[in-house]
Amino acid sequence: MSENVLDYTGTPSAPRDRSMLMFSDQGAWFGYSIPKSLESGGFSGPFLMTQENGVWSSPNLLEFRLTTNNGYKTMDWTDALIAQKSYSSHLEQVFSDSVLGVWQQLVFLSGHTAIQRTVVTNKSEEPVSLKAHYSGTLFDVGMNISKTDNFLKLVSSKSDAVGYIQFMDEKMDISTNNGNSYRSNSEYFELKPGDSKTFLVSQTFIFPEYSWEKEKEAIAEIDFDALLKHRQTEKEQEITALCENRKENFKDSIYHQLLAKAHLTLQNNWRIPAGELKHQGLFPSYHYEWFHGFWSWDSWKHAVGLAHYNTELAKDQVRAMYDFQSENGFIVDCVYRDTTIEAHNYRDTKPPLSAWAVAKIMEKDSDTSFIKEMYPKLVKYHNWWYKDRDHDQDGLCEYGSTDGTLIAAKWESGMDNAIRFDDSKILKNSENAFSLDQESVDLNAYLYAEKKYLSELANFLDLEDEAKQWTIDAENLKQQIQDQFFDEEDGWFYDTNLKGDIFIKGAGSEGWIPLWAMAATKTQAEAVKTKMMDPKKFYVKVPFQTMSADHSKFNPLKGYWRGPNWLDQAYFGIKGLRNYGFDQEADEATVKLLYGAEGLLDRGSPIFENYHPLTGKGLNAPNFSWSAAHIIMLLTNEN
């Protein structure tokens, strides 16, 4: 199994320190790092996503030390450090001096509990008498630590999650101080030459909808070696599923490492159901405090990536958003566990890609019950667009908002500040339904693709008449897309005004979405391909960015959607090329992108939200889920 694919090294200096990455697994709402400052054994954290959009509870809540029977410390942890390693299954560090060896591992039992094992070995030729000590001091984050029975209990004024620390298989003398620190001491034990002693500690953070009593029972039954082996096998199977399905030109070990990094990025953003969130799913990025929720079009993209190795999680990611479907079919933009921190956003939705997600899950797992569950909901959402987002009822939809604000209508596109919306105005369709005064090519290409996927799903359910109607509707929409949105003079697809007789110029990534959806003619696709492969426009260091590099408003550093390369949009472009037989160009662009984006192919570096297309620098949030999901799509075979 690949080691140190991401660099988790760091010791937090403050509760909101985001200077290091955090490891988590099994959907836990907490994570750890590997300490950089070594005054003891143990791991940094935990970092709690249970409160305030993420805070460190402590620099190290399980500081481990050893003393001899004369009271002196036995190990200089910095000098004794031999190795610090991370795997997708666990964290690990090894210390050794002339007398003792200390081996520590941390693995997640569940979405509530992590287990830390410490093995102390006498390397000398003489017996040693030792005492083990655990201690920890909380940051000022509204938490209180107390002793309850043989546990330490952590209660927060800012979250309903409760923490527990349990020292397993060992009698410890535990004391607390002022509610913000504790110390735990073992009895003296003697190690003969070559002998070892093992210490197990569980750390749990659990929400009230789950049973602490059941979790205690699971902890009590732990066989650490069996648990670790299970996690290792689980991760090996998932990464093997990804790597065995790689495209022929991407079999090198460097791409295996990149897929392992993408997999681990998604793992670290995985969260179990809690609070308002009724199904498990992924954050866009745990690293950015305002991304501690689920977004709709992020979710659809996550689900397609996840379907390559974990279809159950992929299904739940889709369900997590449809749990909030309104009676009229509308899907909320984003949702959160704790609405006292951040309210769900019902002001807009996001581009319609959920039928794509369900169809891609179906390709990997033909679960009839899931398709039956989702199909009527998908239909309801699809039809909502034509009821609430088609101002002139011509069969071509517009982005819009529910509250009549222009900003929310731009958010609905997912491309918040794209130049095509610089002069947009808002129009009222009906109560709680507003549209921009332009028809968007990407939106209608997505809707065309949705009709095709709905036809596939209907066929799967033996709904032959519905499948035929979806196909007829798709063909009609394809003709409208080809006729209205393609500028023959420029060789590009643009948004238009409502009448469809004025193009909204400024070449952006929306122009190749018809190729991804296969809504363009071969001639149109050829013209778009020519512009995409132009080094002055889109074929730059990190190709297929969100707007042409020769545009006067191109500004990747300050633009967000006015120049950076977002990997979802780059994927849509590359997949669009493949759809029209331009495989050589697609392969070359993929290689150029992966080598051009800073750190993507390097061991340890995170996957960013987007990249500067001319320099390759990673921009905005690190550890970004949809970037990871689209790397999986870029490198693996798909229909």
C-alpha positions as CSV (number, residue, x, y, z in Angstrom):
1,M,0.0,0.0,0.0
2,S,1.3,3.5,-0.9
3,E,2.7,5.4,2.0
4,N,2.8,9.2,2.7
5,V,0.7,10.0,-0.4
6,L,-0.5,13.0,1.5
7,D,1.7,14.8,4.1
8,Y,-0.1,15.0,7.4
9,T,2.8,16.5,9.3
10,G,2.0,19.4,11.6
11,T,1.3,20.5,15.2
12,P,-1.5,23.0,15.6
13,S,-0.6,26.2,17.4
14,A,-4.1,27.5,17.7
15,P,-7.7,26.0,17.4
16,R,-8.2,27.3,13.8
17,D,-4.7,26.5,12.5
18,R,-5.1,25.2,8.9
19,S,-1.4,24.9,8.1
20,M,-1.5,21.1,8.0
21,L,-3.7,18.3,6.6
22,M,-5.9,16.1,8.7
23,F,-6.4,12.3,8.4
24,S,-9.8,10.7,9.0
25,D,-11.7,7.6,8.0
26,Q,-15.1,5.9,8.2
27,G,-16.9,9.2,7.9
28,A,-15.7,10.5,11.3
29,W,-16.3,14.1,12.1
30,F,-12.8,14.4,13.6
31,G,-9.3,13.7,12.4
32,Y,-5.6,13.8,13.3
33,S,-2.2,14.9,12.0
34,I,1.3,13.6,12.6
35,P,3.2,15.9,15.0
36,K,6.0,18.1,13.8
37,S,6.9,19.3,17.3
38,L,7.9,16.2,19.3
39,E,7.9,16.6,23.1
40,S,6.0,13.3,23.5
41,G,4.5,10.4,21.6
42,G,1.0,10.6,20.2
43,F,-0.7,12.3,17.3
44,S,-1.8,15.9,16.7
45,G,-5.4,16.6,17.6
46,P,-8.0,15.6,17.2
47,F,-9.3,18.2,14.8
48,L,-13.1,18.4,15.5
49,M,-15.5,19.0,12.7
50,T,-18.3,18.6,15.3
51,Q,-18.3,22.3,16.1
52,E,-17.6,25.8,14.7
53,N,-16.8,24.4,11.2
54,G,-13.7,22.8,12.5
55,V,-11.3,23.4,15.4
56,W,-8.4,21.6,17.0
57,S,-9.3,20.4,20.4
58,S,-5.7,20.2,21.5
59,P,-2.2,20.1,20.1
60,N,-2.1,16.5,21.2
61,L,-4.8,15.1,23.4
62,L,-3.0,11.8,24.0
63,E,0.6,12.9,24.8
64,F,2.5,9.7,25.7
65,R,5.6,9.6,27.9
66,L,7.6,7.1,29.8
67,T,9.5,7.5,33.1
68,T,11.7,5.2,35.1
69,N,11.3,4.3,38.7
70,N,13.6,7.2,39.6
71,G,11.3,9.7,37.9
72,Y,13.4,10.6,34.9
73,K,12.0,10.7,31.4
74,T,13.4,7.9,29.3
75,M,13.3,9.2,25.8
76,D,14.2,12.3,23.8
77,W,11.3,12.0,21.3
78,T,12.9,14.3,18.6
79,D,16.2,12.4,18.6
80,A,14.5,9.0,18.9
81,L,12.2,9.6,15.9
82,I,12.8,6.9,13.2
83,A,9.8,7.2,11.0
84,Q,6.4,8.8,10.6
85,K,4.2,7.2,8.0
86,S,0.6,7.7,6.7
87,Y,-1.5,5.2,4.8
88,S,-5.1,5.3,3.7
89,S,-5.7,2.7,6.5
90,H,-3.9,4.3,9.4
91,L,-1.2,6.6,10.8
92,E,2.1,5.3,12.2
93,Q,5.2,6.5,13.9
94,V,8.3,4.8,15.3
95,F,10.8,5.9,17.9
96,S,13.9,4.2,19.1
97,D,16.9,4.9,21.3
98,S,19.6,2.7,22.9
99,V,17.2,1.3,25.5
100,L,13.6,1.5,24.2
101,G,11.6,1.2,21.1
102,V,8.1,2.8,20.8
103,W,5.7,2.0,17.9
104,Q,2.4,3.9,17.6
105,Q,-0.4,3.4,15.2
106,L,-3.8,5.1,14.9
107,V,-6.7,3.5,13.0
108,F,-10.5,4.3,12.9
109,L,-12.8,1.7,14.3
110,S,-15.9,3.5,13.1
111,G,-17.3,7.0,12.3
112,H,-17.3,7.6,16.0
113,T,-14.0,6.1,17.4
114,A,-10.3,6.0,16.6
115,I,-8.0,3.5,18.4
116,Q,-4.4,4.3,19.2
117,R,-2.0,1.5,20.0
118,T,1.4,2.1,21.5
119,V,3.9,-0.8,21.8
120,V,6.9,-0.3,24.1
121,T,9.9,-2.7,23.7
122,N,13.0,-3.1,25.8
123,K,15.9,-3.2,23.4
124,S,18.6,-3.3,26.1
125,E,20.2,-6.3,27.7
126,E,19.0,-5.3,31.2
127,P,15.4,-5.2,32.6
128,V,13.8,-1.8,32.8
129,S,11.1,-0.6,35.2
130,L,8.8,1.9,33.6
131,K,5.6,3.9,34.1
132,A,3.5,5.1,31.2
133,H,1.8,8.5,31.3
134,Y,-0.9,10.0,29.1
135,S,-1.8,13.7,29.3
136,G,-3.5,16.4,27.3
137,T,-4.5,20.1,27.5
138,L,-7.5,21.5,25.6
139,F,-7.4,24.7,23.6
140,D,-10.0,27.2,24.6
141,V,-12.8,25.9,22.4
142,G,-15.7,25.7,24.8
143,M,-14.9,22.1,26.0
144,N,-14.7,20.7,29.5
145,I,-12.9,17.5,30.4
146,S,-13.9,15.4,33.4
147,K,-13.4,11.9,34.8
148,T,-16.4,9.6,34.6
149,D,-15.9,6.0,35.8
150,N,-12.8,4.8,34.0
151,F,-13.3,7.3,31.2
152,L,-12.5,10.9,30.4
153,K,-15.6,12.7,29.1
154,L,-15.4,15.8,26.9
155,V,-18.5,18.0,26.7
156,S,-18.7,21.1,24.6
157,S,-20.8,24.2,24.9
158,K,-20.7,24.6,21.1
159,S,-21.7,21.1,20.0
160,D,-24.0,18.3,21.0
161,A,-21.3,15.7,20.2
162,V,-19.7,14.2,23.3
163,G,-16.1,12.9,23.5
164,Y,-14.8,9.9,25.5
165,I,-11.3,8.7,26.1
166,Q,-10.9,5.2,27.4
167,F,-7.7,3.6,28.5
168,M,-8.2,0.0,27.5
169,D,-6.8,-3.2,29.2
170,E,-4.8,-1.1,31.7
171,K,-5.6,0.3,35.1
172,M,-4.7,4.0,35.1
173,D,-4.7,6.6,37.8
174,I,-6.6,9.5,36.1
175,S,-6.9,13.1,37.4
176,T,-8.2,16.3,35.8
177,N,-7.3,19.9,36.3
178,N,-9.7,22.9,35.9
179,G,-11.7,21.1,33.3
180,N,-9.1,21.8,30.6
181,S,-6.4,19.2,31.1
182,Y,-5.8,15.7,32.5
183,R,-3.1,13.3,33.4
184,S,-3.2,9.5,33.5
185,N,-0.5,7.3,35.0
186,S,-0.1,3.5,34.8
187,E,1.4,1.4,37.5
188,Y,5.1,0.5,37.2
189,F,5.8,-2.4,34.9
190,E,9.0,-4.3,34.3
191,L,10.2,-5.2,30.8
192,K,12.8,-7.9,30.5
193,P,15.2,-7.7,27.5
194,G,13.3,-8.1,24.3
195,D,9.9,-7.9,26.0
196,S,7.1,-5.5,24.9
197,K,4.0,-4.0,26.5
198,T,1.0,-2.7,24.6
199,F,-1.2,0.2,25.5
200,L,-4.6,0.8,23.7
201,V,-6.6,4.0,24.0
202,S,-9.9,4.8,22.3
203,Q,-11.0,8.3,21.4
204,T,-14.7,8.7,20.6
205,F,-16.7,11.7,19.5
206,I,-20.3,10.8,19.1
207,F,-23.5,12.7,18.3
208,P,-26.7,12.1,20.4
209,E,-28.5,10.2,17.6
210,Y,-26.0,7.4,18.1
211,S,-25.6,5.1,21.1
212,W,-22.6,5.4,23.2
213,E,-23.4,2.2,25.0
214,K,-23.3,0.3,21.7
215,E,-20.0,2.0,20.7
216,K,-18.6,1.0,24.1
217,E,-19.5,-2.6,23.4
218,A,-17.7,-2.4,20.0
219,I,-14.6,-0.9,21.6
220,A,-14.5,-3.6,24.2
221,E,-14.4,-6.3,21.5
222,I,-11.5,-4.9,19.6
223,D,-8.7,-7.0,18.3
224,F,-6.4,-4.3,17.1
225,D,-4.4,-6.5,14.7
226,A,-7.6,-7.7,13.1
227,L,-9.1,-4.2,12.9
228,L,-5.9,-2.9,11.2
229,K,-5.8,-5.8,8.8
230,H,-9.4,-5.2,7.9
231,R,-8.8,-1.5,7.2
232,Q,-5.7,-2.4,5.1
233,T,-7.7,-4.9,3.1
234,E,-10.6,-2.5,2.6
235,K,-8.3,0.2,1.3
236,E,-6.3,-2.1,-0.9
237,Q,-9.5,-3.4,-2.5
238,E,-10.8,0.1,-3.2
239,I,-7.6,1.4,-4.7
240,T,-7.2,-1.8,-6.7
241,A,-10.7,-1.3,-8.1
242,L,-9.6,2.2,-9.3
243,C,-6.2,1.2,-10.7
244,E,-7.3,-1.9,-12.5
245,N,-9.8,0.2,-14.4
246,R,-7.2,2.7,-15.7
247,K,-7.1,3.9,-19.3
248,E,-4.5,2.1,-21.3
249,N,-2.2,5.2,-21.6
250,F,-2.2,5.8,-17.8
251,K,-0.9,2.5,-16.4
252,D,2.4,4.0,-15.0
253,S,3.0,3.9,-11.3
254,I,2.8,7.7,-11.1
255,Y,-0.9,7.5,-12.0
256,H,-1.4,4.7,-9.4
257,Q,-0.1,7.1,-6.8
258,L,-2.4,9.9,-8.1
259,L,-5.4,7.7,-7.9
260,A,-4.4,6.7,-4.3
261,K,-4.2,10.4,-3.5
262,A,-7.6,11.1,-5.0
263,H,-9.1,8.2,-3.0
264,L,-7.5,9.4,0.2
265,T,-8.7,13.0,-0.4
266,L,-12.3,11.7,-0.8
267,Q,-11.8,9.6,2.3
268,N,-10.7,12.5,4.5
269,N,-13.8,14.5,3.4
270,W,-16.3,11.6,4.1
271,R,-18.9,12.3,6.9
272,I,-21.5,10.0,8.4
273,P,-25.1,11.2,9.0
274,A,-25.4,13.7,11.8
275,G,-27.8,16.5,12.7
276,E,-29.7,17.7,9.7
277,L,-27.8,15.4,7.4
278,K,-29.6,12.1,7.1
279,H,-27.3,10.3,4.8
280,Q,-23.5,10.0,4.6
281,G,-21.6,12.1,2.0
282,L,-18.6,14.3,1.4
283,F,-17.6,17.8,2.3
284,P,-16.1,19.8,-0.6
285,S,-13.1,20.3,1.6
286,Y,-12.7,19.9,5.4
287,H,-9.8,22.3,5.2
288,Y,-11.9,25.4,4.4
289,E,-14.3,26.3,7.2
290,W,-17.2,27.3,5.0
291,F,-17.2,24.0,3.1
292,H,-18.4,21.9,6.1
293,G,-21.6,20.8,4.4
294,F,-23.0,19.1,1.3
295,W,-23.5,20.9,-2.0
296,S,-25.7,19.6,-4.8
297,W,-23.6,19.6,-7.9
298,D,-20.5,18.8,-5.8
299,S,-22.5,15.8,-4.6
300,W,-23.4,14.6,-8.1
301,K,-19.7,14.8,-9.1
302,H,-18.5,13.1,-5.9
303,A,-21.0,10.3,-6.5
304,V,-19.7,9.6,-10.0
305,G,-16.1,9.4,-8.7
306,L,-17.1,7.2,-5.7
307,A,-19.1,4.8,-7.9
308,H,-15.7,3.5,-9.2
309,Y,-15.0,1.9,-5.8
310,N,-17.8,2.4,-3.3
311,T,-21.2,2.4,-4.7
312,E,-23.0,2.4,-1.3
313,L,-21.4,5.7,-0.4
314,A,-22.1,7.0,-3.9
315,K,-25.8,6.2,-3.5
316,D,-26.0,7.9,-0.1
317,Q,-24.2,11.0,-1.4
318,V,-27.1,11.4,-3.9
319,R,-29.7,10.6,-1.3
320,A,-28.2,13.1,1.1
321,M,-29.3,16.0,-1.2
322,Y,-32.6,14.4,-2.3
323,D,-33.6,14.2,1.4
324,F,-34.1,18.0,1.0
325,Q,-36.1,17.9,-2.2
326,S,-39.1,20.3,-2.1
327,E,-42.6,19.3,-3.0
328,N,-42.3,21.1,-6.4
329,G,-39.1,19.1,-7.3
330,F,-36.5,21.8,-6.4
331,I,-33.2,20.6,-4.9
332,V,-31.5,22.8,-2.4
333,D,-28.0,24.3,-3.2
334,C,-26.3,23.3,0.0
335,V,-27.1,21.8,3.4
336,Y,-25.4,21.6,6.8
337,R,-25.4,19.4,9.9
338,D,-25.9,22.3,12.3
339,T,-28.2,25.1,11.0
340,T,-27.3,27.3,14.0
341,I,-23.9,27.8,12.4
342,E,-25.0,27.9,8.8
343,A,-28.4,27.8,7.2
344,H,-29.3,25.6,4.3
345,N,-29.4,27.6,1.1
346,Y,-32.7,27.4,-0.6
347,R,-32.1,30.6,-2.7
348,D,-30.9,28.6,-5.7
349,T,-30.1,25.1,-6.9
350,K,-27.2,24.0,-9.0
351,P,-26.7,22.6,-12.5
352,P,-28.7,19.4,-13.1
353,L,-26.3,16.5,-13.1
354,S,-28.0,14.1,-10.7
355,A,-29.4,11.8,-13.3
356,W,-25.9,11.5,-14.7
357,A,-24.7,10.5,-11.2
358,V,-27.4,7.8,-10.8
359,A,-26.8,6.4,-14.3
360,K,-23.1,6.1,-13.5
361,I,-23.8,4.4,-10.2
362,M,-26.1,2.0,-12.2
363,E,-23.2,1.1,-14.5
364,K,-21.2,-0.1,-11.5
365,D,-24.1,-1.5,-9.4
366,S,-27.4,-2.4,-11.0
367,D,-29.3,-2.1,-7.8
368,T,-32.9,-2.1,-9.0
369,S,-34.3,-0.7,-5.7
370,F,-32.0,2.3,-5.8
371,I,-33.1,3.1,-9.4
372,K,-36.7,2.7,-8.4
373,E,-36.2,5.0,-5.4
374,M,-34.5,7.7,-7.4
375,Y,-36.2,7.7,-10.8
376,P,-39.4,9.6,-9.8
377,K,-37.4,12.1,-7.8
378,L,-35.1,12.7,-10.7
379,V,-38.0,13.2,-13.0
380,K,-39.6,15.6,-10.6
381,Y,-36.4,17.7,-10.4
382,H,-35.9,17.7,-14.1
383,N,-39.5,18.9,-14.8
384,W,-39.0,21.6,-12.2
385,W,-36.5,23.3,-14.4
386,Y,-39.1,23.8,-17.2
387,K,-41.7,25.0,-14.7
388,D,-39.6,27.5,-12.8
389,R,-36.7,28.3,-15.0
390,D,-38.0,28.7,-18.6
391,H,-39.1,32.4,-18.7
392,D,-40.5,32.4,-22.2
393,Q,-41.6,28.7,-22.3
394,D,-39.6,28.0,-25.4
395,G,-38.1,24.8,-24.1
396,L,-34.7,26.4,-23.2
397,C,-34.0,27.1,-19.6
398,E,-32.2,29.8,-17.7
399,Y,-30.4,29.9,-14.4
400,G,-32.2,31.9,-11.7
401,S,-33.1,32.1,-8.0
402,T,-36.0,31.5,-5.7
403,D,-35.6,34.9,-3.9
404,G,-35.3,37.2,-6.9
405,T,-31.7,38.1,-6.2
406,L,-29.2,38.3,-9.0
407,I,-26.3,36.9,-6.9
408,A,-28.2,33.7,-6.1
409,A,-29.1,33.3,-9.8
410,K,-25.4,33.5,-10.7
411,W,-24.6,31.0,-7.9
412,E,-27.1,28.6,-9.5
413,S,-24.9,28.3,-12.5
414,G,-22.1,27.1,-10.2
415,M,-19.8,29.6,-12.0
416,D,-20.6,32.4,-9.7
417,N,-18.8,35.3,-11.3
418,A,-18.3,34.1,-14.8
419,I,-18.0,37.0,-17.3
420,R,-21.1,35.9,-19.2
421,F,-23.2,37.1,-16.2
422,D,-21.6,40.5,-16.0
423,D,-24.6,42.3,-17.5
424,S,-27.3,39.9,-16.6
425,K,-30.6,41.0,-15.2
426,I,-33.2,39.1,-13.2
427,L,-36.8,38.5,-14.4
428,K,-39.8,37.1,-12.4
429,N,-41.4,34.0,-13.8
430,S,-43.9,33.3,-10.9
431,E,-44.0,33.3,-7.2
432,N,-40.5,32.2,-5.8
433,A,-39.3,31.6,-9.4
434,F,-37.0,34.0,-11.2
435,S,-34.7,33.7,-14.2
436,L,-31.8,35.5,-15.7
437,D,-32.5,37.3,-18.9
438,Q,-30.3,34.8,-20.9
439,E,-30.5,31.2,-21.9
440,S,-27.4,29.3,-20.9
441,V,-25.8,26.8,-23.2
442,D,-24.3,24.6,-20.5
443,L,-27.6,24.4,-18.6
444,N,-29.5,23.2,-21.6
445,A,-26.7,20.8,-22.6
446,Y,-26.8,19.4,-19.0
447,L,-30.6,19.0,-19.4
448,Y,-30.1,17.3,-22.8
449,A,-27.8,14.8,-21.1
450,E,-30.2,14.3,-18.2
451,K,-33.0,13.4,-20.7
452,K,-30.7,10.7,-22.2
453,Y,-29.8,9.4,-18.8
454,L,-33.5,9.4,-17.7
455,S,-34.2,7.4,-20.8
456,E,-31.6,4.8,-19.8
457,L,-33.0,4.6,-16.3
458,A,-36.6,4.3,-17.6
459,N,-35.4,1.4,-19.9
460,F,-33.8,-0.3,-16.9
461,L,-37.1,-0.1,-15.1
462,D,-39.0,-1.4,-18.2
463,L,-40.8,1.9,-18.6
464,E,-40.6,1.7,-22.4
465,D,-43.0,4.5,-23.2
466,E,-41.3,6.9,-20.9
467,A,-37.9,6.0,-22.2
468,K,-39.0,6.7,-25.8
469,Q,-40.5,10.1,-24.8
470,W,-37.2,11.1,-23.1
471,T,-35.4,10.2,-26.3
472,I,-37.7,12.2,-28.4
473,D,-37.5,15.2,-26.0
474,A,-33.7,14.9,-26.0
475,E,-33.5,15.0,-29.8
476,N,-35.7,18.1,-30.0
477,L,-33.5,19.8,-27.4
478,K,-30.3,18.8,-29.2
479,Q,-31.6,20.5,-32.3
480,Q,-32.3,23.7,-30.4
481,I,-28.9,23.7,-28.8
482,Q,-27.2,23.3,-32.2
483,D,-29.3,26.0,-33.8
484,Q,-29.3,28.7,-31.1
485,F,-26.1,28.5,-29.1
486,F,-23.4,27.9,-31.8
487,D,-21.7,30.9,-33.3
488,E,-20.4,29.7,-36.7
489,E,-18.1,32.7,-37.1
490,D,-16.3,32.1,-33.8
491,G,-16.6,28.4,-33.8
492,W,-17.9,28.4,-30.2
493,F,-21.0,27.8,-28.1
494,Y,-22.2,30.8,-26.2
495,D,-25.2,31.8,-24.0
496,T,-27.7,34.0,-25.8
497,N,-30.4,36.5,-24.9
498,L,-33.9,35.1,-24.4
499,K,-34.8,35.6,-28.1
500,G,-31.8,33.6,-29.1
501,D,-30.6,36.2,-31.6
502,I,-27.7,37.8,-29.7
503,F,-24.7,35.8,-28.5
504,I,-23.2,36.7,-25.1
505,K,-19.5,36.6,-26.2
506,G,-16.4,35.7,-24.2
507,A,-15.3,32.1,-24.7
508,G,-15.5,30.0,-21.5
509,S,-15.7,26.4,-20.5
510,E,-19.5,26.4,-20.9
511,G,-18.7,26.3,-24.7
512,W,-17.5,22.7,-24.6
513,I,-20.3,21.3,-22.4
514,P,-22.3,20.4,-25.6
515,L,-19.4,18.2,-26.5
516,W,-19.5,16.4,-23.1
517,A,-23.3,16.0,-23.5
518,M,-22.9,14.9,-27.2
519,A,-25.3,17.7,-28.2
520,A,-23.0,19.2,-30.9
521,T,-22.7,18.2,-34.5
522,K,-19.4,16.7,-35.7
523,T,-18.6,20.0,-37.5
524,Q,-19.4,22.1,-34.4
525,A,-17.3,19.8,-32.3
526,E,-14.4,20.1,-34.7
527,A,-14.5,23.9,-34.5
528,V,-14.7,23.9,-30.7
529,K,-11.8,21.4,-30.6
530,T,-9.6,23.7,-32.7
531,K,-10.2,26.6,-30.2
532,M,-9.6,24.3,-27.2
533,M,-6.2,23.2,-28.6
534,D,-5.1,26.8,-29.3
535,P,-2.1,27.6,-26.9
536,K,-3.2,31.3,-26.8
537,K,-6.7,30.4,-25.7
538,F,-7.2,27.1,-23.7
539,Y,-4.2,24.8,-24.4
540,V,-2.0,26.4,-21.8
541,K,0.2,24.9,-19.0
542,V,-2.8,23.5,-17.2
543,P,-5.2,23.2,-20.2
544,F,-9.0,23.8,-20.4
545,Q,-9.5,26.5,-17.9
546,T,-12.7,28.4,-17.3
547,M,-12.1,31.2,-19.8
548,S,-9.9,31.9,-22.7
549,A,-6.4,33.2,-21.8
550,D,-6.5,35.9,-24.4
551,H,-9.6,37.6,-23.0
552,S,-9.2,41.0,-21.4
553,K,-11.0,39.9,-18.2
554,F,-8.9,36.8,-17.8
555,N,-7.7,36.9,-14.2
556,P,-6.9,33.6,-12.5
557,L,-5.6,35.0,-9.2
558,K,-8.7,37.1,-8.5
559,G,-11.2,35.6,-10.8
560,Y,-12.4,32.4,-9.2
561,W,-14.5,31.6,-12.4
562,R,-12.7,34.1,-14.6
563,G,-9.6,32.1,-15.4
564,P,-8.6,29.3,-13.0
565,N,-8.6,25.7,-14.1
566,W,-11.3,23.8,-12.3
567,L,-10.8,20.1,-12.8
568,D,-14.5,19.4,-13.3
569,Q,-14.6,21.7,-16.3
570,A,-11.3,20.4,-17.7
571,Y,-12.7,16.9,-17.4
572,F,-15.9,17.9,-19.3
573,G,-13.7,19.3,-22.0
574,I,-11.5,16.2,-22.3
575,K,-14.5,13.9,-22.2
576,G,-16.1,16.0,-24.8
577,L,-13.1,15.5,-27.1
578,R,-13.2,11.7,-26.6
579,N,-17.0,11.7,-27.4
580,Y,-16.2,13.0,-30.9
581,G,-13.2,10.7,-31.6
582,F,-10.4,13.1,-30.6
583,D,-8.7,10.6,-28.3
584,Q,-5.1,11.7,-29.1
585,E,-5.9,15.3,-28.2
586,A,-7.7,14.1,-25.1
587,D,-4.8,11.9,-23.9
588,E,-2.3,14.7,-24.6
589,A,-4.4,17.2,-22.7
590,T,-4.8,14.9,-19.8
591,V,-1.0,14.4,-19.4
592,K,-0.4,18.1,-19.9
593,L,-3.0,19.0,-17.2
594,L,-1.7,16.4,-14.6
595,Y,1.9,17.4,-15.1
596,G,1.1,21.1,-15.3
597,A,-0.9,21.4,-12.1
598,E,1.5,22.0,-9.3
599,G,2.0,19.0,-6.9
600,L,-0.7,16.7,-8.4
601,L,1.9,14.1,-9.2
602,D,4.1,14.8,-6.2
603,R,4.0,12.6,-3.1
604,G,2.5,14.5,-0.1
605,S,1.0,17.5,-1.9
606,P,-2.8,18.1,-1.7
607,I,-5.3,18.3,-4.5
608,F,-6.5,21.9,-4.8
609,E,-9.9,23.4,-5.6
610,N,-8.5,24.9,-8.8
611,Y,-5.2,25.8,-10.4
612,H,-3.6,28.8,-12.1
613,P,-3.7,27.8,-15.7
614,L,-0.4,29.6,-16.7
615,T,1.8,28.9,-13.6
616,G,0.2,25.7,-12.3
617,K,-0.1,27.0,-8.8
618,G,-2.8,25.4,-6.6
619,L,-5.5,27.9,-5.7
620,N,-8.1,28.3,-3.0
621,A,-9.1,25.2,-0.9
622,P,-6.8,22.2,-0.6
623,N,-8.1,18.7,-0.3
624,F,-11.0,19.4,-2.7
625,S,-13.3,16.5,-3.3
626,W,-14.7,17.2,-6.8
627,S,-11.1,17.7,-8.1
628,A,-10.3,14.3,-6.7
629,A,-13.4,12.8,-8.2
630,H,-12.6,14.2,-11.6
631,I,-9.1,12.9,-11.5
632,I,-10.6,9.4,-11.0
633,M,-12.8,10.1,-14.1
634,L,-9.9,11.3,-16.1
635,L,-7.8,8.3,-15.5
636,T,-10.3,5.4,-15.5
637,N,-12.4,3.8,-18.2
638,E,-16.0,4.9,-18.5
639,N,-18.9,4.7,-20.9
